């Protein structure tokens, strides 16, 4: 009798928790959609496309475009409208070009965690361009990039994570 009551209580609790979670998720999506619409209408669209183009061209590196486009629909649409490729290039050649140009963007541990969670990585490191799989980065690329930046914290995290 006690066991049955306990099992019933657990079922009722699980059902109530599931219903509450679903209700909250619907309400949260509605709130987020409203905020996004308000931001797009009132804040972001006040700047003409030419200004957004200049902001992106002068302040956003190629490796940051995908992260920018992932933050909200407006930025995804804006980067697409500007004709920018949403590609994160972690190749050694790309790093050397950045170094020569003086446009080496420092990336935080959060960026490396985002890249690790978002992008597809193959194990190892293949530096031969003919052997590399196009559109895919290697785990060694992230390690090289962290070393390139001189970040011991990021190198430690990558070593522990990967």
C-alpha angles and dihedrals in degrees: 000000000000092000091051092049090049092050090048091050091051091050092049090047093049092048092048092047092050093049092047092049092050092048092048092048092053092048092046092051089051092050092047093048090051093050092047092050091048092049093049093046100042108025117017101040093052088083116075119240091253091060092048088049091053092046092051095042095049102035110027120072120213091253090056098051094084091049090048092048090050094058098073144343093256093057091043091053093042095052089047092049090051090056094242120157112236095220129132109211114201097167121133091238090057091052091050091050090051091049093050092047093048090234099118106151114209112229124203129227086258090059091051090048090049092048091047092051097040109036128065113248129189118210119260130010127285113186096174105101091210091056097045119104108237116243093016128099127210127232087242089060091063091048091050091049093050090048089046088057092045094234112155091180092057092043090053092049092048091048091051095040100043 
